[in-house]
Amino acid sequence: MPLDAPPQRSSLRQNVAALAARLMAEDGIADYGLAKRKAARQLGVTEGEAMPNNAEIDAALREYQALYPDDEHEERLETMRETACEVMRLLAPWRPALTGAVLDGSANGFSEVEIDLFADSAKEVEIFLLNQALDYEHREVRRPGPESPEAILAFEWDEVPVKLCVFGPLAERIPRRNGSDRAKLPAVEALLAESAQREE
């Protein structure tokens, strides 16, 4: 939050972030931009006026989850991270990286396992999935541009929804525009190991 932001604007941003977080938690909206726009509309805020960034919504989402704990959250998160590891091992040739709610721990019952892949062509990934008899669907790439994935492929792995974003090879070195992290397989395995230690 800029230090010189007027108090009223600061309060508006917090309100938009809190409502966007609630929409994501309760309605299963996974897209930050959509949640922000919907929250702003409901609060009668013009979009450019007081829009929080993704980090502010993430913080509000964590607050919401702390206030309204989901009894199944830890178990679901562990299952989704295990799924992520299995899929990442399968797709190792394309240097998979976990991102999104399953990585940052904010996953809810509507979340998907989001994995970025880096391939010379999305077709080679699709051919591989077909050879594995994985029934996937194509999703529309919103706001196509130089930082957008070449393809978005979605499927279920043991009833856990998985979303693959296939980027070109150079995208691996470019930080994600929305500021979210990426984690390679060893880092995700370490998260699972930490979780297992806490349960002991």
FENDAMO-V6351 format. One record per residue. N is the residue number from 1. OMEGA is omega in whole degrees, 0 to 359 (999 if undefined). NEAR is the number of other C-alpha atoms within 8 Angstrom. Layout:
# FENDAMO-V6351
n=<N,N>
omega=<OMEGA,OMEGA>
near=<NEAR,NEAR>
This chain:
# FENDAMO-V6351
n=<1,2,3,4,5,6,7,8,9,10,11,12,13,14,15,16,17,18,19,20,21,22,23,24,25,26,27,28,29,30,31,32,33,34,35,36,37,38,39,40,41,42,43,44,45,46,47,48,49,50,51,52,53,54,55,56,57,58,59,60,61,62,63,64,65,66,67,68,69,70,71,72,73,74,75,76,77,78,79,80,81,82,83,84,85,86,87,88,89,90,91,92,93,94,95,96,97,98,99,100,101,102,103,104,105,106,107,108,109,110,111,112,113,114,115,116,117,118,119,120,121,122,123,124,125,126,127,128,129,130,131,132,133,134,135,136,137,138,139,140,141,142,143,144,145,146,147,148,149,150,151,152,153,154,155,156,157,158,159,160,161,162,163,164,165,166,167,168,169,170,171,172,173,174,175,176,177,178,179,180,181,182,183,184,185,186,187,188,189,190,191,192,193,194,195,196,197,198,199,200>
omega=<178,183,183,180,179,182,182,180,178,179,178,179,181,179,179,180,181,181,177,179,179,179,180,183,188,185,177,176,183,184,182,182,180,180,179,183,180,179,180,179,182,181,180,181,176,191,183,191,188,184,178,175,184,180,179,179,176,180,179,179,178,177,181,181,177,180,183,185,177,184,185,188,185,181,180,181,179,179,182,178,175,177,179,180,181,181,179,177,180,186,184,182,182,173,185,177,177,177,174,190,180,177,186,174,182,183,175,184,180,186,174,170,183,182,174,175,182,188,174,179,177,182,182,177,180,179,179,180,178,179,177,182,176,182,184,175,175,173,179,176,179,178,179,180,183,181,182,177,176,180,173,184,183,178,176,178,185,177,175,181,181,177,177,172,184,180,171,185,184,183,182,183,182,178,179,184,183,175,182,184,169,179,176,185,181,180,179,176,178,177,179,180,178,181,180,179,180,183,183,999>
near=<4,4,4,4,8,6,6,6,10,11,8,10,11,10,8,15,15,12,9,14,14,11,12,12,11,6,8,11,11,8,6,10,6,8,14,13,9,9,13,13,9,7,7,6,10,8,8,5,7,12,11,11,6,9,7,10,14,10,8,11,14,9,8,11,11,7,6,6,7,6,5,6,10,7,7,10,12,10,8,11,13,9,11,12,11,8,8,12,8,6,9,8,5,8,9,14,12,16,15,10,13,16,13,8,7,11,12,11,6,9,11,11,17,13,14,12,12,14,12,7,7,11,6,9,9,8,8,8,11,9,7,6,6,8,7,9,7,8,8,6,10,4,5,8,5,4,7,9,11,10,12,13,12,12,11,9,8,4,5,10,11,12,12,11,13,14,15,12,8,7,10,9,5,6,7,7,6,5,8,8,8,8,10,10,12,6,8,14,9,8,8,11,8,8,9,8,7,6,5,4>
